[in-house]
Every structure is written in structure tokens, then in C-alpha cells.
Amino acid sequence: MKTMILGQEDVIELLPMDECIDLMEQTFSQLALSGAAVFPRSKVVVDPQKILGFMPAYFPALEKAGIKVTTVYPGNSGTRYHVHQGVVLLFETENGSLQAIIDAAEVTTIRTGAASGLATRILARDDATKLAIIGAGTQGNSHLEAMTQVRDLEKVRVFDPVPERAEAFARRGLLTYKLQIETAKSVAEAVCDADIICIATPASEPVLKGEWVSSGTHINSVGFGGPAARELDTALLRKSKIYVDYLETVLHDCGDLVIPLKDGELEQTAIRGGLGDILTGKTEARTHDREITLFKSAGVAVQDLSAADYIYKKALSSGSGISVKIGGYNLLEK
């Protein structure tokens, strides 16, 4: 019995953003139709800023089970080390065999941006061309790539509390996408007149306020600091049509929704549903051009399973990765 091992470069090669956006459309549709066994994140705290996290799931639509195991070290931002490091373990469900061990850093990066790309494709105005990026880290870069796949961008602004990081982001954007990217001095300046806002920050208190957001804007919020942290203020939530990736996850993990719901400042009915609910016709998307739409994502393990299965199947045909004998046979029953 052999298990395939696929590293960071393999994932980048086998999971391009455009393909991952289409894959996430299929994944969220399947999730809405057939469900999944998804368990809340578990974590071991190394110290308050360093954790080892676990995200297990069984996805009947794929007949696959698995778990993502990663360290989350926010202090790595801006260093040679990824904030998320670990693996996705992919199991088939007939005999329970481990099919693949896949780098989780790039899976997480790409599938998170791809989910926001999907949300933008189905929720943003068709004529949306002005993008604001808040947070110029790994997810800021992933989201810029995703947005270029779903809308024809004409203007991009970026804000990061570390100006050098925003400037580097702008240089990469010019080289990679031939986009002239302005660096903003504040969040308010960055989002002024934006049609699309992507925010990915480690903030514990709101940094994006409703008063700064124009009618007709679509927002992707993927900053995740747990149930006690938030990057969006309540005024923005109240004026938005809210959609999520997976309701149980955001109600358990996302302070952006957990806190105002607990404080009675927001009703759960403000959450219109998941992306899969839109795709399967269970809920409506944008109905007019002046609505503010908000996609709040905490990530759900079926995204990792779906991406891992897709990568594994492509690797089988392309010859990528290496295979090793892990075991799994009953040696008493040869």
C-alpha cells in the first residue's frame, strides 16, 4: 500500500486559482445538497500566539475523509516561514487507507482565495472594477489573484499597517498582473469608492467600518482570530446581506458574527445562507446594484478535502510527488 506525498510546489502546480474557483463552486454545491460530517476546530495552545490546529471531516459527495493539521504562527508573517504549516491527510472510505499527505499551507492559501473568488463571481456587481485589499500578506496576495480571475479590474488600492509590505504587494501586482496598485495610508482611504473589498487581517478589534463602505460594494472577509476577535464593525454587518461558507463553523469560530449575535446587536436571520445555498437555489443572491453583500469565511474542512482529492487525482495522472509505503495491511492476514 502506497501513500502519495505532495509538497508545496506540487500544490501550486496542480491547483491553479482558476481551477480552484470552479472546484469550490462544485464543493459548496455538494455541501449544500449532501452535507458533510464536519467537526469544530480543535487546537493545542503552544502559547497565546502559537497553536496547533486540527480540522477533520467526512465528505460523502467524494467518499473521502481526512484531517488538516497545521501550526498557526501569526508572528511568522513577513518572515521566510508561512503562518500556516502542516499537512492535509486524505483517506479513502472503503478500507480507510491513507491516500495522500499534502502540504497544507498552499492548500489553505489557494482554497481560501478561491472561495472568495467564487463569492465575488456570484455576489459582486457585474460592473465591479475597483478593488481594495486590506492586509498585504499571504491571503492579500491570494485574493488579488482570485479577483483577477472573476472581474476585469481597473483600479486596485492596498492598505497594510506595515507600509513596506504594502509597497512590496504593489510591486508584485505590477509584475504579475500588470496592475497599477496604489498604496493607501488608511483603511478608510483604501476602501473609498471600492466595488470589491477583500480584508484579511489578524485584528482583534474592528478595522473596517460600515460608514466607509459605499452602496453596491461586495466584501470578502477572511480574517480569523477566533470567537473573541473581529475585523468588521457592527454597523457594516447591519447594512449588509451576509453570506457564509459554512454556518456551523462561523457561529462557533467567527467573532465577527459571534460577538454581535451574543450581544443582541445582530439577529441570526441577517445571515442569508451559505454559498452553496445560492448555487442550489435555496437562497437569493444580490437583487439590486445598491445592496452591500458580505461573504464571511472561516474556512471549512471539506474545502481542504476537496482540494486534496483534486490534487491527488491530478498527481496520479501527471506523475507528480513521491509515493511511500506507510503500511495499513494486516500482516496476520497476508
C-alpha positions in Angstrom: 0.0 0.0 0.0 1.5 3.3 -1.1 0.7 6.8 0.1 1.5 9.8 -2.1 3.4 12.8 -0.7 2.9 16.2 -2.4 4.8 19.2 -1.3 4.3 23.0 -1.6 5.4 23.3 -5.2 3.3 20.3 -6.3 0.2 22.0 -4.8 0.9 25.3 -6.6 1.4 23.4 -9.9 -1.7 21.2 -9.6 -4.2 23.6 -8.1 -4.2 26.8 -10.2 -6.5 29.5 -8.9 -9.0 29.4 -11.8 -9.4 25.7 -11.4 -9.8 26.0 -7.7 -12.6 28.6 -8.0 -14.5 26.2 -10.2 -13.7 23.4 -7.8 -15.1 25.5 -4.8 -18.3 26.0 -6.8 -18.7 22.3 -7.1 -17.7 21.7 -3.4 -20.1 24.2 -1.9 -22.9 23.0 -4.1 -22.3 19.4 -3.0 -22.0 20.5 0.6 -25.5 22.2 0.3 -27.0 19.2 -1.3 -25.5 16.2 0.5 -24.0 17.7 3.7 -20.9 16.5 5.5 -19.6 15.4 8.9 -17.6 18.5 9.9 -16.3 18.9 13.5 -15.4 22.2 15.1 -11.7 23.2 15.0 -9.7 21.8 17.8 -6.4 23.3 19.0 -3.5 22.8 21.2 -2.1 26.1 22.6 1.6 26.4 22.5 1.3 30.0 23.7 -1.4 32.6 23.0 0.1 33.4 19.6 1.1 29.8 18.6 -1.3 27.0 18.1 -1.5 23.5 16.6 -4.9 23.2 15.0 -7.0 20.2 13.7 -9.8 20.3 11.1 -11.4 16.8 10.5 -14.2 16.0 8.1 -16.0 13.3 6.1 -17.4 14.4 2.8 -19.9 11.9 1.4 -20.0 13.5 -2.0 -16.4 12.5 -2.6 -16.4 9.4 -0.4 -13.3 10.8 1.3 -12.4 11.6 4.9 -9.5 13.5 6.2 -8.0 16.0 8.5 -5.9 19.1 8.2 -3.2 19.5 10.8 -1.4 22.8 10.9 0.5 25.1 13.2 -0.7 28.7 13.1 2.0 31.2 14.0 0.9 34.8 13.2 4.3 36.0 14.1 5.7 34.3 11.0 4.0 37.0 8.8 6.7 38.8 6.9 9.4 36.2 7.6 10.6 33.3 5.5 8.1 31.0 7.3 4.5 30.5 6.4 1.9 31.5 9.1 0.2 28.1 8.4 2.4 25.0 8.2 1.2 21.4 8.1 -0.4 18.7 6.1 -3.8 17.5 4.8 -4.3 13.8 5.3 -6.6 12.2 2.7 -8.3 8.9 3.3 -10.5 6.7 1.1 -13.5 5.4 3.0 -13.9 1.8 1.7 -10.9 0.4 3.6 -9.7 3.6 5.4 -6.4 3.7 3.6 -4.3 6.9 3.6 -4.0 8.0 0.0 -2.1 11.2 0.3 -0.2 13.6 2.5 -0.4 17.1 1.0 1.2 20.4 2.0 -1.5 22.4 3.8 0.0 25.8 3.6 -0.7 26.2 -0.1 -3.9 24.3 0.0 -5.2 26.8 2.7 -3.9 29.8 0.8 -5.4 28.8 -2.6 -8.7 27.4 -1.5 -9.4 30.5 0.8 -8.8 32.9 -2.0 -10.8 30.7 -4.4 -13.8 30.7 -2.1 -13.7 34.5 -2.1 -13.3 34.4 -5.8 -16.5 32.3 -6.1 -18.3 34.6 -3.7 -17.3 37.6 -5.8 -18.3 35.9 -9.0 -21.9 35.3 -7.7 -22.4 38.3 -5.5 -20.4 41.3 -6.8 -21.9 43.6 -9.3 -21.1 42.7 -12.9 -19.5 46.1 -13.5 -17.3 45.9 -10.4 -13.8 47.0 -11.4 -12.4 48.8 -8.3 -10.7 46.6 -5.7 -9.5 47.3 -2.2 -7.2 44.9 -0.4 -6.8 45.3 3.4 -3.9 43.2 4.6 -1.0 42.6 2.2 0.1 39.2 3.5 -0.3 35.8 2.0 -4.1 36.0 1.8 -4.0 39.5 0.4 -1.9 38.1 -2.5 -4.1 35.1 -2.9 -7.2 37.3 -3.0 -5.7 39.6 -5.6 -5.1 36.6 -7.8 -8.6 35.3 -7.3 -10.2 38.7 -8.0 -8.3 39.0 -11.3 -10.0 35.7 -12.3 -13.6 36.8 -11.8 -13.6 40.6 -12.6 -11.8 42.9 -15.0 -10.0 45.1 -12.5 -9.2 48.7 -13.5 -8.1 50.1 -10.1 -6.6 48.5 -7.0 -5.7 50.0 -3.7 -3.9 48.2 -0.8 -3.5 49.0 2.9 -1.3 47.3 5.3 -0.2 48.6 8.7 3.4 47.9 7.6 3.9 50.3 4.7 6.8 48.3 3.3 4.6 45.3 3.0 2.0 47.2 1.0 4.7 48.6 -1.3 6.0 45.1 -2.0 2.5 43.9 -2.7 2.1 46.7 -5.2 5.3 45.8 -6.9 4.3 42.1 -7.2 0.9 43.1 -8.6 2.5 45.2 -11.3 4.9 42.4 -12.3 2.4 39.6 -12.1 -0.8 41.1 -13.3 0.3 44.3 -15.0 -1.9 46.2 -12.5 -1.0 49.7 -11.2 -1.7 49.3 -7.4 -2.0 52.4 -5.1 -0.8 52.1 -1.5 -3.3 53.7 0.9 -2.4 55.4 4.2 -5.5 54.1 6.0 -8.3 51.5 5.7 -10.8 54.3 5.0 -8.7 55.7 2.1 -8.2 52.2 0.7 -11.9 51.3 0.6 -13.2 54.7 -0.6 -15.3 54.1 -3.7 -14.3 50.4 -3.9 -16.6 48.0 -5.6 -15.0 45.0 -4.0 -13.2 44.8 -0.7 -11.1 41.9 0.5 -10.0 42.0 4.1 -7.7 39.5 5.7 -6.2 40.7 9.0 -5.3 39.3 12.4 -7.3 42.2 14.0 -8.9 41.6 17.4 -11.0 44.8 17.1 -12.9 46.1 14.0 -10.7 47.8 11.4 -13.4 48.1 8.6 -16.4 50.3 9.4 -19.7 50.5 7.8 -19.6 54.2 7.3 -16.7 53.9 4.9 -18.3 51.3 2.6 -20.3 52.5 -0.4 -23.6 51.1 -1.6 -23.3 48.3 -4.0 -20.0 47.1 -2.6 -19.2 43.4 -2.2 -16.9 42.4 0.7 -14.9 39.2 1.3 -13.8 38.9 5.0 -11.4 36.1 5.8 -9.6 37.5 8.8 -9.8 34.9 11.5 -8.7 35.4 15.1 -11.3 33.1 16.8 -14.6 33.8 18.5 -13.2 36.7 20.6 -11.7 38.7 17.6 -13.3 40.7 14.8 -12.2 42.8 11.8 -15.7 44.2 10.9 -17.8 46.6 12.9 -21.5 46.0 13.7 -22.7 48.9 11.6 -21.3 47.2 8.5 -22.9 43.9 9.4 -26.3 45.6 9.9 -26.2 47.2 6.4 -25.0 44.1 4.6 -26.6 41.0 3.1 -24.4 38.4 4.9 -23.4 35.0 3.4 -21.0 32.5 4.9 -19.0 29.4 3.8 -20.5 27.1 6.5 -22.9 28.3 9.1 -22.0 26.0 11.9 -18.3 27.0 11.6 -18.8 30.7 11.6 -21.3 30.5 14.5 -18.7 28.6 16.5 -15.5 30.4 15.5 -16.0 33.8 13.9 -16.0 36.7 16.4 -17.3 39.0 13.6 -20.6 37.2 13.9 -20.4 35.5 17.3 -19.9 38.8 19.3 -22.7 40.9 17.9 -25.1 37.9 17.9 -24.2 37.2 21.6 -24.6 40.9 22.4 -28.0 41.1 20.7 -26.8 43.6 18.2 -27.5 41.3 15.3 -30.1 38.6 14.6 -29.1 35.3 13.1 -31.7 35.9 10.4 -29.3 38.5 9.0 -27.2 35.6 7.7 -28.9 34.7 4.4 -27.1 31.4 4.0 -24.0 29.8 2.5 -22.5 30.0 -1.0 -23.9 26.5 -1.7 -27.4 27.8 -0.8 -27.1 30.4 -3.5 -25.8 27.9 -6.0 -28.6 25.4 -5.4 -31.3 28.0 -5.3 -32.1 27.8 -1.6 -31.5 31.5 -1.1 -31.2 34.5 -3.3 -28.0 36.4 -4.1 -27.7 40.1 -4.9 -31.1 41.5 -6.1 -30.1 45.1 -7.0 -26.9 47.2 -7.5 -27.1 49.2 -4.3 -27.0 46.3 -1.9 -23.9 45.6 0.1 -23.0 42.0 0.1 -20.7 40.4 2.6 -19.0 36.9 2.4 -17.7 35.9 5.9 -15.4 32.9 5.7 -13.8 30.9 8.5 -12.9 28.0 6.2 -14.4 24.6 6.4 -12.6 21.3 6.2 -14.5 20.0 3.2 -12.6 22.7 1.2 -9.4 21.1 2.2 -10.7 17.6 1.4 -12.0 18.6 -1.9 -8.8 20.4 -2.9 -6.7 17.4 -1.6 -8.7 14.9 -3.6 -8.4 17.1 -6.7 -4.6 17.4 -6.3 -4.2 13.7 -5.6 -6.1 12.7 -8.8 -4.2 15.1 -10.9 -0.9 13.9 -9.4 -1.8 10.3 -10.3 -2.0 11.2 -14.0 0.9 13.6 -14.1 3.4 11.6 -12.0 3.9 14.4 -9.5 5.0 13.8 -6.0 6.5 10.7 -4.5 4.9 7.5 -3.1 6.0 5.8 0.0 4.9 2.6 1.8 3.2 3.8 5.0 1.6 0.4 5.9 -2.0 -0.3 6.6 -2.1 -4.0 5.8 -3.0 -6.6 8.4 0.2 -8.6 8.5 -1.6 -11.6 10.2 -3.8 -11.9 7.1 -1.4 -12.0 4.2 
